[in-house]
């Protein structure tokens, strides 16, 4: 008799907790849909109009709220033994990873802003083949003179192919050969107004 009366308050608390959890379900769907909409909206222009800067931080904020509510929901189900603990932890962890990927800084590292010129970034790539190709491409650009400081720096690159391509591009841009010396190329670049 005493065992059944001791369990009744616990069962009532579990039922009350699960009832509260059921109320969270619509909020979860609403937050998830809102975060998806803001994620797609912050991805680029809409009808040719640039989006405000704050739009990039709305999606991770809403998804963060979703994640907190979702974690409360899942852990309440796990505590009531209505959901496997390992699956609940995995889902919350996966949600945390997605939240990190939604952060504006992370998105820019994964996918750099569109429309930018990648040659400047590729000139400092870790792979010497990429640096050599970028040095060659810079020499064919219409506004290739803006890469002159980086190309001059590549004249002392550790890789011989990068040095050769940088030299060939500088010759192409200048219309003359100032040799392989970085000092001579800097002097010519100052004369041409490519560097200060």
PyMOL commands that set and color helices and strands:
alter all, ss='L'
color gray80, all
select helices_A, chain A and resi 2-41+55-79+85-102+104-110+119-122+128-140+144-156+160-174+182-192
alter helices_A, ss='H'
color red, helices_A
deselect
rebuild
show_as cartoon
